Amino acid sequence: MPSSKKVAKEILRLSKNTPYQEIVELGSGFGSLAIFLAINLPNKKIIAYELSFFPWLISKILQTIFRVKNLTIYKKNFLKQNLKNKLLICYLFPKGMQKLEDKLFDETINTQIISSTFAFKHIKFREKLKINDIYKTPIYLYKT
């Protein structure tokens, strides 16, 4: 499910102020948010992880069409990657959020996290925003 335009714009606004040089989208789907961020944050390195073949392929094609140079899209499990010292952006289903939360508890990761729609079960968010879109989408901000 792609992020709404209002959610994408808010995530962009929040991402502009990050001290991290790398912004990582966890579970990037067809790549629309990762491409949007890369186009609008040309001085940042955007990394996207997607496990499913078809969405990954579409995102690679779109990256080529839009000629986005500061975006790297991997067909890999982000849970097996180094997520330290990066801004993490996610719009994961509840089980995916639980797996990410488990990884955060198992490793010491200095990071900020922007999560659209779903919150962690045991990690307290620093701030919760409500987007004025059709779904009143919540965005949760974390600092670990």
C-alpha positions in Angstrom: 0.0 0.0 0.0 1.7 3.2 -1.1 1.9 6.2 1.3 -0.5 9.1 0.6 1.0 12.3 -0.9 0.4 14.1 2.4 2.2 11.3 4.4 5.1 11.4 1.9 5.4 15.2 2.2 5.5 15.0 6.0 8.1 12.2 6.0 10.2 14.4 3.6 9.8 17.4 6.0 10.9 15.3 8.9 13.8 13.7 7.0 15.3 17.1 5.9 16.5 17.8 9.5 18.2 14.4 10.1 21.9 14.5 11.0 22.3 11.2 9.3 23.7 11.0 5.7 21.9 7.8 5.0 18.1 7.4 5.0 16.9 3.8 4.8 13.4 2.8 3.8 12.5 -0.6 5.3 10.1 -2.6 3.0 10.0 -0.1 0.1 7.4 -1.9 -2.0 7.2 -0.3 -5.5 9.7 2.4 -4.4 7.5 5.5 -4.7 8.5 6.9 -1.3 12.2 6.1 -1.7 12.2 7.7 -5.2 10.3 10.8 -3.8 12.8 11.1 -1.0 15.9 10.7 -3.3 14.6 13.3 -5.7 13.9 15.8 -3.0 17.0 15.1 -0.9 19.8 15.0 -3.5 22.5 15.4 -0.9 21.5 12.4 1.1 22.0 8.7 0.3 18.7 6.8 0.1 18.7 3.1 0.6 15.6 0.9 0.1 15.1 -2.7 1.0 12.4 -4.9 -0.5 12.1 -8.7 -0.4 9.4 -9.3 -2.9 10.7 -9.7 -6.5 7.9 -7.9 -8.5 7.8 -4.7 -6.3 11.6 -4.7 -6.2 11.8 -5.0 -10.0 9.2 -2.2 -10.6 11.2 0.1 -8.2 14.4 -0.6 -10.1 12.7 0.2 -13.4 11.2 3.5 -11.9 14.6 4.4 -10.5 16.1 4.1 -14.1 13.2 6.0 -15.7 13.5 8.9 -13.2 17.4 8.7 -13.3 17.7 8.7 -9.5 21.4 8.5 -8.7 21.4 8.8 -4.9 19.1 5.8 -4.4 20.2 2.2 -4.0 17.5 -0.5 -4.0 18.3 -3.9 -2.6 16.3 -7.1 -2.8 17.4 -8.1 0.7 16.0 -8.7 4.2 16.6 -5.4 6.1 16.6 -7.4 9.4 20.0 -8.9 8.3 21.5 -5.5 7.5 23.5 -2.9 9.4 20.9 -0.2 10.4 23.2 1.7 12.7 23.6 5.5 12.5 20.9 6.0 9.8 17.4 7.4 9.6 15.0 4.5 9.3 11.7 5.0 7.6 9.0 2.3 7.6 5.4 1.5 6.8 5.4 -2.1 8.0 2.6 -4.4 9.0 2.4 -5.3 12.7 4.4 -8.5 12.5 7.1 -6.6 10.5 7.2 -3.9 13.3 7.6 -6.7 15.9 10.5 -8.2 14.0 12.2 -4.7 13.7 11.5 -4.1 17.4 13.2 -7.4 18.3 16.2 -6.4 16.2 16.4 -3.0 17.9 16.4 -4.8 21.3 19.1 -7.3 20.2 21.5 -4.7 18.8 22.6 -1.3 20.0 21.5 0.9 17.1 21.9 4.7 17.3 19.2 5.8 15.0 16.0 7.8 14.4 12.9 6.0 13.1 9.9 7.4 11.3 7.1 4.9 11.2 3.9 5.5 9.2 0.7 4.0 10.5 2.1 1.4 12.9 3.8 1.8 16.3 6.2 -0.5 18.2 4.6 -2.5 20.9 7.3 -2.0 23.6 9.3 1.1 22.5 7.8 4.4 23.4 7.5 6.9 20.6 9.0 10.4 21.1 6.2 12.1 19.2 3.0 11.1 17.4 1.7 13.2 14.5 -1.7 12.9 12.8 -1.7 13.6 9.1 -4.8 15.4 7.7 -5.4 12.8 5.0 -8.4 10.5 4.4 -7.2 7.9 6.9 -5.9 10.4 9.5 -2.6 8.5 9.3 -0.5 8.5 12.4 3.3 9.0 12.1 5.4 7.9 15.0 8.9 9.3 15.7 11.5 7.4 17.7 15.0 7.9 18.8 16.9 4.8 19.9 
